[in-house]
Amino acid sequence: MSTPTRPLRVCLVAIPDAVISTLSGIYDALGCFAMLSGTDDDLPEHPPFVVEIVAETAAPVASASGLPVQPHRAVAEIDDADIVIVPSLVVGPGGWRRGRYPGLVAWTARMHARGAILCSACSGIFVLAETGLFDKRDATVHWGYADHLRLAFPAVRAAPEQVLVVAGERSELVSSGASTSWHDLVLYLIDRHAGPTAAQAVARFFAMQWHREGLAPYMVFRPPTGHGDAAVAEVQAWLAAHHAVAAPVEEMVRRSGLPARSFKRRFARATGLTPIAYVQRLRIEEAKRRLERTDDPVDEVAWQVGYEEPAFFRRLFKRLAGISPGAYRRGFRVPVYDHGSTGPR
């Protein structure tokens, strides 16, 4: 931790793609210290951050949801910043279109050259990646946008399973993963610049939680499509409804009509996964849905998705989902509240 001798200048970037809940949440969490003065002895006496919302111009910005955001200043008015944060952005099905914010990207690169820490929340990495500063470095992003990031910025090493990635020679390139992992980002910044007790105090007040188990439990497996291999696509369509069958890889080979080695090579080239790894991901994804929506015991769920050895299923589930089946069910099943109750059943 480095204790600032003055409040650090935080510039929170607003652009039309921005998700307003992330932007406003970061603004409140980093700017809460004056507001919370006297509520917790663990808070620093003087606010460690001064937070401004900035944009390409000082005019109101319509966020992705349509709600307007009023910037404090245009970036052209700012010559120095300690921390620049780009919040979550909505990326359309066509992916990220580069070159829409050249002034903002150039300003961000200048702030970095003058010593600023650059931070992205979730898909905010798309703006920061245009600076080139994340080339050949690890960065995290919402798992649903990972392929878009790889296509738009192939030099950036996408790690969507990571909650927070800190890179750069000065640890000055910080990215957080999917959705509310911006909590981890702001708590990291508070810990780094105001100390762990301050971070814990803010976490308590806002009921924030660190995503200590990573983002793998939240990730949904989406089978790769659009690869153009008709034989593989046909097997994928069959497997979607029959992944629990015994000896699935042998059955896939038989249905493809190809020699086993040729099929496995084509399947891996088309999907990026070996046939058995693909089957495992389909089965674990189905197991997640059953754990969320049924009361079936874990051993029964294992059998339903194709595993006769419960111990093997539990090990595989934890390897792919990041947590045990029981922990997944506790964390992701929708709680039921009775009328007048004080907690979920």
TORTORGU-216476 format. One record per residue: residue number from 1; x, y, z of N, C-alpha, C in turn. Coordinates in steps of 0.05 Angstrom, whole numbers, always signed. Layout:
REM TORTORGU-216476
 seq     nx     ny     nz    cax    cay    caz     cx     cy     cz
 NUM      X      Y      Z      X      Y      Z      X      Y      Z
...
//
This chain:
REM TORTORGU-216476
 seq     nx     ny     nz    cax    cay    caz     cx     cy     cz
   1    +17    -24     +0     +0     +0     +0    +17    +25     +0
   2    +10    +44    -17    +23    +70    -16     +3    +91     -6
   3     +9   +104    +15     -9   +124    +27     -6   +150    +12
   4    -28   +159     -1    -26   +184    -17    -23   +208     +2
   5     -7   +227     -6     -4   +252     +9    -26   +272     +2
   6    -41   +266    -19    -64   +283    -28    -84   +263    -39
   7   -109   +272    -42   -128   +254    -55   -120   +247    -83
   8   -123   +222    -91   -117   +214   -118   -139   +222   -137
   9   -131   +232   -160   -151   +241   -180   -160   +217   -196
  10   -186   +211   -194   -197   +188   -208   -215   +199   -230
  11   -210   +191   -255   -227   +199   -278   -243   +174   -286
  12   -269   +176   -284   -287   +154   -291   -300   +161   -318
  13   -294   +145   -338   -301   +153   -365   -330   +145   -372
  14   -344   +164   -384   -371   +160   -393   -372   +161   -424
  15   -381   +140   -436   -386   +140   -465   -413   +127   -470
  16   -424   +131   -494   -452   +121   -499   -455    +91   -495
  17   -434    +75   -496   -436    +46   -492   -437    +38   -463
  18   -433    +57   -445   -428    +51   -417   -453    +40   -403
  19   -449    +21   -385   -470    +11   -367   -472    +29   -343
  20   -494    +42   -339   -496    +63   -319   -494    +52   -291
  21   -503    +27   -286   -502    +16   -259   -473    +12   -250
  22   -456     +4   -269   -427     +0   -262   -414    +28   -258
  23   -420    +46   -276   -408    +73   -273   -416    +86   -247
  24   -442    +86   -240   -451    +99   -216   -441    +84   -191
  25   -440    +57   -193   -430    +41   -170   -401    +47   -163
  26   -384    +48   -184   -356    +55   -180   -354    +84   -169
  27   -370   +102   -180   -369   +130   -170   -376   +131   -141
  28   -397   +117   -133   -406   +118   -104   -385   +105    -86
  29   -375    +82    -95   -357    +67    -77   -330    +81    -72
  30   -319    +93    -93   -293   +107    -90   -297   +134    -78
  31   -321   +146    -82   -326   +172    -71   -341   +173    -45
  32   -343   +150    -32   -361   +148     -9   -349   +158    +17
  33   -323   +164    +18   -309   +168    +43   -320   +192    +58
  34   -325   +214    +44   -336   +238    +58   -364   +232    +67
  35   -379   +218    +50   -407   +211    +57   -409   +193    +81
  36   -390   +175    +84   -390   +156   +106   -375   +165   +131
  37   -365   +189   +130   -349   +199   +153   -364   +196   +179
  38   -351   +183   +198   -363   +179   +225   -379   +154   +228
  39   -382   +139   +206   -398   +114   +208   -381    +90   +214
  40   -355    +92   +210   -337    +69   +214   -310    +79   +221
  41   -299    +69   +244   -273    +78   +252   -250    +69   +234
  42   -256    +50   +216   -235    +39   +199   -231    +57   +174
  43   -249    +76   +170   -246    +94   +146   -224   +114   +151
  44   -209   +122   +131   -188   +142   +134   -200   +169   +141
  45   -185   +185   +155   -195   +211   +164   -200   +229   +140
  46   -183   +228   +120   -187   +244    +96   -193   +227    +72
  47   -212   +234    +55   -218   +218    +31   -194   +213    +14
  48   -189   +188     +6   -165   +183    -10   -168   +188    -39
  49   -193   +192    -48   -198   +196    -77   -216   +220    -81
  50   -211   +234   -104   -230   +253   -115   -239   +242   -142
  51   -264   +237   -144   -274   +223   -168   -289   +242   -186
  52   -282   +242   -211   -297   +258   -231   -306   +240   -254
  53   -329   +246   -265   -338   +233   -289   -329   +250   -312
  54   -315   +238   -331   -305   +252   -354   -315   +240   -380
  55   -314   +255   -401   -323   +246   -427   -309   +262   -449
  56   -315   +255   -474   -302   +268   -496   -310   +298   -497
  57   -335   +304   -489   -343   +331   -486   -358   +334   -459
  58   -364   +359   -451   -377   +363   -426   -407   +360   -428
  59   -417   +354   -452   -446   +350   -456   -456   +324   -444
  60   -481   +323   -436   -492   +298   -425   -488   +275   -444
  61   -482   +251   -433   -477   +227   -448   -501   +208   -443
  62   -513   +199   -464   -535   +179   -461   -521   +152   -458
  63   -525   +139   -435   -513   +113   -430   -526    +92   -447
  64   -516    +67   -445   -527    +45   -460   -557    +41   -455
  65   -565    +46   -431   -594    +42   -424   -611    +66   -431
  66   -598    +88   -440   -613   +112   -447   -613   +133   -425
  67   -606   +125   -401   -606   +145   -379   -581   +163   -383
  68   -585   +190   -381   -563   +208   -386   -544   +210   -363
  69   -518   +215   -370   -497   +219   -350   -485   +246   -355
  70   -483   +263   -334   -472   +289   -337   -443   +289   -329
  71   -424   +291   -348   -396   +292   -340   -389   +317   -325
  72   -369   +315   -308   -359   +339   -294   -341   +355   -313
  73   -325   +341   -330   -307   +356   -348   -303   +340   -373
  74   -295   +354   -394   -285   +340   -418   -256   +333   -415
  75   -248   +311   -428   -220   +302   -424   -200   +322   -434
  76   -208   +339   -453   -189   +360   -463   -181   +379   -442
  77   -197   +381   -420   -191   +400   -398   -173   +387   -378
  78   -167   +362   -380   -152   +347   -359   -124   +340   -369
  79   -105   +351   -355    -77   +346   -362    -63   +325   -345
  80    -76   +317   -324    -63   +298   -305    -85   +282   -291
  81    -80   +256   -287    -98   +239   -272    -82   +217   -259
  82    -91   +208   -236    -77   +186   -222    -88   +159   -230
  83   -114   +158   -234   -128   +133   -241   -149   +139   -262
  84   -149   +124   -283   -170   +126   -304   -185   +100   -305
  85   -212   +101   -303   -228    +76   -302   -248    +78   -325
  86   -249    +57   -341   -270    +54   -361   -290    +33   -352
  87   -315    +40   -347   -334    +21   -336   -344     +1   -357
  88   -361    -17   -349   -373    -37   -367   -386    -23   -391
  89   -383    -36   -414   -395    -27   -438   -412    -49   -450
  90   -432    -41   -465   -448    -60   -480   -435    -64   -508
  91   -429    -88   -514   -417    -95   -540   -437   -111   -555
  92   -444   -102   -579   -465   -114   -595   -456   -141   -606
  93   -475   -156   -619   -468   -182   -630   -447   -181   -652
  94   -444   -158   -665   -424   -155   -685   -396   -150   -674
  95   -393   -148   -648   -367   -143   -636   -361   -114   -633
  96   -336   -108   -625   -328    -81   -619   -318    -67   -645
  97   -329    -43   -650   -320    -28   -673   -299     -8   -664
  98   -275    -12   -674   -253     +5   -666   -254    +33   -679
  99   -240    +51   -666   -237    +78   -678   -260    +97   -674
 100   -278    +91   -656   -301   +109   -652   -295   +132   -632
 101   -274   +127   -615   -268   +147   -595   -238   +154   -596
 102   -228   +164   -618   -199   +169   -621   -189   +189   -601
 103   -204   +210   -595   -195   +230   -576   -192   +219   -548
 104   -212   +203   -540   -212   +190   -514   -189   +171   -511
 105   -184   +154   -532   -163   +135   -531   -136   +149   -529
 106   -132   +170   -545   -106   +185   -545   -102   +198   -517
 107   -123   +209   -506   -121   +221   -479   -114   +200   -458
 108   -126   +177   -460   -120   +156   -441    -91   +148   -442
 109    -80   +145   -467    -52   +138   -470    -34   +160   -458
 110    -42   +185   -461    -26   +207   -450    -26   +206   -419
 111    -49   +200   -408    -51   +198   -379    -33   +176   -368
 112    -32   +154   -383    -15   +132   -375    +14   +140   -377
 113    +21   +154   -398    +49   +163   -401    +57   +182   -379
 114    +38   +195   -367    +43   +214   -344    +40   +200   -317
 115    +37   +174   -317    +37   +159   -292    +11   +148   -283
 116    -11   +151   -298    -37   +142   -288    -39   +111   -289
 117    -55   +101   -270    -63    +73   -270    -88    +72   -288
 118    -88    +53   -307   -111    +49   -325   -126    +24   -316
 119   -152    +28   -312   -169     +6   -302   -194     +2   -320
 120   -201    -23   -324   -226    -29   -338   -243    -46   -320
 121   -269    -40   -321   -289    -58   -308   -302    -74   -330
 122   -299   -100   -329   -312   -117   -348   -304   -110   -377
 123   -323   -102   -394   -317    -97   -422   -305    -69   -427
 124   -300    -54   -407   -285    -29   -410   -258    -33   -422
 125   -248    -58   -422   -222    -64   -433   -221    -58   -463
 126   -244    -58   -477   -244    -53   -506   -233    -25   -512
 127   -240     -6   -496   -230    +21   -500   -200    +22   -494
 128   -193    +11   -471   -164    +12   -463   -147     -4   -482
 129   -157    -25   -493   -141    -41   -512   -133    -26   -537
 130   -149     -6   -544   -143    +10   -568   -117    +27   -564
 131   -109    +31   -540    -84    +45   -535    -59    +28   -543
 132    -63     +2   -545    -41    -16   -550    -25    -24   -525
 133    -32    -12   -502    -17    -17   -478    -21    -45   -466
 134    -43    -57   -474    -48    -84   -464    -39   -106   -483
 135    -26    -99   -505    -15   -119   -523     +5   -136   -509
 136     +3   -162   -514    +21   -183   -502    +19   -184   -472
 137     -4   -174   -461     -8   -176   -432    -35   -190   -427
 138    -37   -201   -403    -62   -214   -395    -82   -193   -387
 139   -107   -198   -393   -129   -180   -384   -154   -197   -382
 140   -172   -189   -364   -197   -203   -362   -220   -186   -372
 141   -242   -200   -378   -265   -188   -391   -289   -206   -385
 142   -313   -196   -389   -336   -213   -386   -333   -237   -404
 143   -339   -261   -394   -335   -285   -410   -352   -285   -435
 144   -375   -271   -435   -391   -269   -459   -379   -252   -481
 145   -359   -236   -474   -346   -219   -493   -317   -227   -500
 146   -309   -250   -489   -281   -258   -492   -274   -263   -521
 147   -291   -275   -536   -286   -280   -564   -284   -254   -580
 148   -302   -235   -573   -300   -209   -587   -273   -195   -581
 149   -264   -198   -556   -238   -186   -549   -216   -199   -565
 150   -216   -225   -567   -195   -239   -582   -195   -231   -612
 151   -219   -228   -623   -221   -220   -651   -212   -191   -656
 152   -220   -173   -638   -214   -145   -642   -185   -139   -634
 153   -175   -153   -614   -148   -147   -604   -133   -173   -599
 154   -125   -187   -620   -112   -213   -617    -86   -212   -600
 155    -74   -189   -597    -49   -188   -582    -55   -187   -552
 156    -80   -182   -544    -87   -182   -515    -94   -210   -507
 157    -82   -220   -485    -87   -247   -476   -111   -247   -458
 158   -134   -256   -469   -159   -255   -454   -160   -278   -434
 159   -167   -271   -409   -169   -291   -387   -196   -286   -372
 160   -219   -293   -385   -245   -286   -374   -252   -300   -348
 161   -237   -322   -341   -242   -336   -316   -231   -321   -292
 162   -214   -301   -297   -201   -286   -276   -219   -263   -266
 163   -219   -259   -240   -235   -237   -229   -220   -210   -233
 164   -194   -210   -228   -178   -186   -230   -151   -193   -240
 165   -141   -177   -260   -115   -181   -270   -100   -155   -268
 166    -76   -156   -255    -59   -132   -252    -34   -137   -269
 167    -29   -119   -288     -6   -123   -306     +9    -97   -309
 168    +30    -97   -325    +46    -73   -330    +70    -72   -311
 169    +90    -57   -320   +115    -55   -305   +111    -42   -278
 170    +91    -25   -276    +85    -11   -251    +59    -21   -238
 171    +50    -45   -247    +24    -55   -238     +2    -34   -244
 172     +5    -21   -267    -13     +1   -273    -34     -5   -294
 173    -36    -30   -302    -57    -38   -321    -75    -59   -306
 174    -99    -51   -299   -116    -67   -282   -142    -72   -296
 175   -150    -97   -298   -176   -104   -310   -191   -122   -291
 176   -218   -118   -290   -235   -136   -275   -254   -150   -294
 177   -264   -173   -285   -280   -190   -303   -309   -184   -304
 178   -325   -205   -305   -353   -202   -312   -369   -185   -291
 179   -385   -167   -301   -407   -154   -286   -398   -143   -259
 180   -409   -154   -237   -404   -142   -211   -376   -147   -200
 181   -358   -158   -216   -330   -160   -206   -318   -132   -206
 182   -333   -111   -214   -323    -84   -209   -320    -79   -179
 183   -335    -94   -163   -332    -93   -133   -302    -99   -126
 184   -292   -121   -138   -264   -129   -133   -245   -107   -142
 185   -251    -93   -164   -234    -72   -174   -233    -49   -154
 186   -256    -39   -145   -255    -16   -127   -243    -24   -100
 187   -249    -47    -91   -237    -56    -65   -207    -59    -68
 188   -198    -68    -91   -169    -70    -96   -157    -42    -95
 189   -169    -23   -109   -158     +4   -109   -158    +17    -81
 190   -179    +12    -66   -180    +23    -39   -158    +10    -22
 191   -156    -16    -24   -135    -30     -9   -108    -20    -16
 192   -103    -17    -42    -77     -9    -52    -69    +19    -43
 193    -88    +37    -42    -82    +65    -37    -91    +75     -9
 194   -109    +61     +4   -118    +70    +31   -115    +48    +52
 195   -108    +24    +44   -104     +3    +63   -126    -17    +65
 196   -121    -41    +76   -141    -63    +77   -164    -56    +96
 197   -159    -42   +118   -181    -36   +136   -202    -18   +122
 198   -192     +1   +106   -211    +18    +92   -227     +2    +71
 199   -213    -17    +57   -227    -34    +38   -248    -51    +52
 200   -241    -61    +75   -261    -78    +90   -284    -61   +100
 201   -279    -36   +108   -301    -18   +117   -320    -12    +94
 202   -310     -7    +70   -327     -1    +48   -343    -27    +40
 203   -329    -50    +41   -343    -75    +34   -366    -80    +54
 204   -361    -74    +79   -383    -78    +99   -406    -60    +94
 205   -400    -34    +89   -422    -14    +86   -439    -21    +62
 206   -427    -28    +39   -442    -33    +15   -450    -62    +11
 207   -443    -79    +31   -448   -108    +29   -435   -120     +4
 208   -411   -111     -2   -396   -122    -25   -382   -147    -17
 209   -376   -164    -36   -361   -188    -31   -340   -191    -53
 210   -316   -200    -44   -296   -208    -63   -303   -234    -76
 211   -299   -237   -102   -304   -262   -116   -280   -280   -113
 212   -277   -290    -89   -252   -305    -82   -249   -331    -98
 213   -271   -342   -107   -269   -368   -121   -267   -364   -152
 214   -262   -340   -161   -259   -335   -189   -286   -332   -203
 215   -286   -331   -229   -310   -327   -245   -319   -352   -259
 216   -303   -374   -256   -311   -399   -269   -339   -408   -262
 217   -348   -405   -236   -375   -414   -230   -397   -399   -246
 218   -391   -375   -255   -411   -359   -269   -411   -364   -299
 219   -390   -375   -309   -387   -378   -338   -405   -400   -349
 220   -417   -394   -372   -435   -412   -386   -421   -422   -411
 221   -421   -448   -414   -408   -460   -438   -426   -456   -462
 222   -416   -442   -482   -431   -438   -507   -416   -453   -529
 223   -428   -475   -538   -415   -491   -559   -407   -475   -583
 224   -382   -476   -593   -374   -461   -616   -390   -469   -641
 225   -399   -450   -656   -414   -455   -680   -402   -437   -702
 226   -412   -440   -726   -403   -422   -748   -376   -430   -758
 227   -366   -454   -752   -340   -462   -761   -340   -473   -790
 228   -364   -479   -800   -366   -487   -828   -361   -517   -833
 229   -356   -533   -813   -352   -561   -817   -378   -576   -812
 230   -391   -584   -834   -418   -596   -832   -418   -622   -816
 231   -397   -638   -819   -396   -664   -805   -395   -659   -775
 232   -379   -640   -767   -376   -633   -738   -402   -621   -728
 233   -414   -603   -744   -439   -590   -735   -461   -611   -731
 234   -462   -631   -748   -483   -651   -746   -479   -667   -720
 235   -454   -674   -714   -449   -688   -689   -455   -671   -665
 236   -448   -645   -666   -455   -626   -644   -485   -626   -639
 237   -501   -624   -660   -530   -623   -657   -540   -649   -644
 238   -530   -672   -651   -538   -697   -639   -529   -697   -609
 239   -505   -689   -604   -494   -690   -577   -509   -672   -558
 240   -520   -650   -567   -534   -632   -550   -557   -646   -535
 241   -569   -666   -547   -590   -681   -534   -582   -708   -523
 242   -557   -717   -529   -549   -744   -522   -522   -745   -508
 243   -514   -723   -494   -488   -722   -483   -485   -742   -459
 244   -507   -752   -448   -505   -770   -425   -501   -799   -434
 245   -500   -805   -460   -498   -833   -468   -471   -844   -460
 246   -470   -870   -458   -444   -884   -452   -426   -882   -477
 247   -400   -881   -472   -381   -880   -494   -388   -859   -515
 248   -391   -833   -507   -400   -813   -526   -381   -808   -549
 249   -355   -809   -544   -336   -803   -565   -337   -824   -587
 250   -338   -849   -579   -341   -871   -598   -366   -868   -615
 251   -388   -860   -602   -413   -856   -617   -411   -832   -636
 252   -397   -811   -628   -393   -788   -645   -377   -796   -670
 253   -356   -812   -666   -340   -821   -689   -357   -837   -708
 254   -373   -856   -697   -390   -873   -713   -409   -857   -730
 255   -422   -837   -717   -442   -821   -731   -429   -803   -753
 256   -405   -795   -748   -392   -777   -768   -384   -792   -794
 257   -381   -819   -792   -372   -834   -815   -343   -830   -823
 258   -328   -817   -805   -300   -812   -810   -282   -831   -794
 259   -257   -835   -803   -238   -849   -786   -234   -834   -760
 260   -229   -849   -739   -228   -837   -712   -208   -814   -711
 261   -184   -818   -721   -163   -797   -719   -171   -773   -735
 262   -183   -777   -759   -191   -754   -775   -214   -739   -762
 263   -233   -753   -750   -255   -739   -737   -245   -723   -713
 264   -228   -735   -696   -218   -720   -673   -203   -695   -681
 265   -187   -698   -702   -172   -675   -711   -190   -653   -722
 266   -210   -660   -738   -229   -640   -749   -246   -628   -726
 267   -254   -644   -707   -271   -634   -685   -255   -613   -669
 268   -230   -619   -663   -214   -601   -647   -209   -575   -663
 269   -204   -578   -689   -199   -554   -705   -224   -536   -706
 270   -248   -549   -708   -272   -534   -711   -282   -521   -684
 271   -278   -535   -662   -290   -526   -637   -269   -515   -617
 272   -244   -521   -622   -223   -513   -603   -221   -532   -579
 273   -236   -554   -579   -236   -573   -557   -233   -601   -568
 274   -221   -619   -552   -222   -647   -560   -250   -657   -556
 275   -258   -679   -569   -285   -689   -565   -292   -695   -536
 276   -274   -707   -521   -280   -713   -493   -283   -688   -476
 277   -266   -668   -481   -268   -643   -466   -295   -629   -472
 278   -303   -630   -497   -329   -619   -506   -352   -632   -491
 279   -351   -659   -491   -372   -674   -476   -373   -667   -447
 280   -349   -665   -435   -348   -658   -406   -361   -631   -401
 281   -355   -612   -418   -367   -585   -414   -397   -585   -417
 282   -407   -600   -437   -436   -602   -440   -449   -615   -415
 283   -436   -636   -405   -447   -650   -382   -447   -633   -357
 284   -425   -619   -353   -424   -602   -329   -443   -579   -331
 285   -447   -569   -355   -467   -547   -358   -495   -557   -352
 286   -502   -581   -360   -528   -593   -354   -529   -598   -324
 287   -508   -607   -311   -508   -612   -283   -513   -586   -267
 288   -502   -564   -276   -507   -538   -264   -537   -532   -263
 289   -550   -535   -287   -579   -529   -289   -595   -547   -269
 290   -587   -572   -268   -602   -590   -250   -597   -583   -220
 291   -573   -575   -214   -567   -567   -186   -582   -541   -179
 292   -586   -523   -198   -600   -499   -194   -630   -503   -190
 293   -641   -523   -205   -671   -524   -209   -684   -549   -197
 294   -669   -567   -186   -681   -591   -174   -669   -596   -146
 295   -682   -614   -132   -672   -623   -105   -657   -649   -107
 296   -652   -659   -131   -639   -685   -134   -612   -685   -121
 297   -605   -706   -107   -578   -708    -94   -556   -706   -115
 298   -533   -697   -106   -511   -693   -124   -504   -719   -139
 299   -504   -742   -125   -497   -767   -138   -517   -774   -159
 300   -542   -767   -155   -563   -772   -175   -558   -754   -200
 301   -551   -729   -195   -546   -710   -217   -522   -721   -233
 302   -502   -731   -219   -479   -742   -234   -488   -765   -253
 303   -504   -782   -243   -514   -805   -260   -531   -794   -283
 304   -548   -774   -278   -565   -763   -299   -550   -751   -322
 305   -527   -740   -316   -512   -727   -338   -490   -745   -350
 306   -489   -771   -340   -471   -790   -353   -448   -800   -338
 307   -447   -795   -311   -424   -805   -296   -433   -825   -275
 308   -422   -849   -276   -429   -870   -257   -412   -868   -232
 309   -390   -853   -233   -372   -850   -210   -376   -822   -198
 310   -391   -820   -176   -396   -793   -164   -370   -779   -157
 311   -350   -793   -148   -325   -780   -140   -312   -767   -164
 312   -311   -781   -187   -300   -769   -211   -316   -744   -219
 313   -342   -747   -218   -359   -724   -225   -353   -700   -208
 314   -350   -704   -182   -345   -682   -164   -318   -668   -170
 315   -298   -684   -176   -272   -673   -183   -273   -657   -209
 316   -287   -669   -229   -289   -655   -255   -305   -630   -252
 317   -327   -631   -237   -344   -607   -233   -327   -584   -220
 318   -312   -591   -200   -296   -570   -187   -274   -559   -205
 319   -263   -576   -222   -242   -567   -240   -254   -548   -261
 320   -277   -554   -272   -289   -537   -293   -305   -514   -282
 321   -319   -518   -259   -336   -497   -249   -323   -480   -227
 322   -300   -490   -217   -286   -474   -197   -294   -479   -168
 323   -317   -492   -164   -327   -498   -137   -340   -525   -138
 324   -346   -536   -114   -358   -562   -113   -388   -561   -121
 325   -400   -584   -128   -428   -583   -135   -446   -572   -113
 326   -440   -580    -88   -456   -570    -66   -454   -540    -62
 327   -429   -530    -65   -425   -501    -63   -439   -486    -86
 328   -439   -499   -109   -452   -486   -132   -482   -484   -127
 329   -494   -506   -117   -523   -506   -111   -530   -484    -90
 330   -513   -482    -69   -519   -462    -49   -516   -434    -60
 331   -498   -430    -78   -493   -403    -88   -511   -394   -110
 332   -522   -413   -126   -536   -405   -150   -566   -413   -150
 333   -575   -428   -131   -603   -435   -131   -618   -410   -121
 334   -641   -404   -133   -656   -381   -126   -669   -386    -99
 335   -664   -368    -79   -676   -373    -52   -706   -368    -52
 336   -720   -383    -35   -749   -380    -32   -755   -367     -5
 337   -769   -345     -6   -776   -330    +18   -806   -335    +25
 338   -811   -343    +50   -839   -344    +59   -848   -317    +68
 339   -874   -312    +65   -886   -286    +74   -880   -283   +104
 340   -869   -260   +111   -863   -254   +139   -837   -266   +149
 341   -822   -280   +132   -798   -292   +141   -775   -271   +142
 342   -754   -278   +156   -731   -261   +158   -708   -271   +141
 343   -712   -292   +127   -691   -303   +109   -702   -324    +91
 344   -686   -333    +72   -695   -353    +54   -698   -381    +66
 345   -715   -397    +55   -718   -425    +64   -695   -442    +51
//
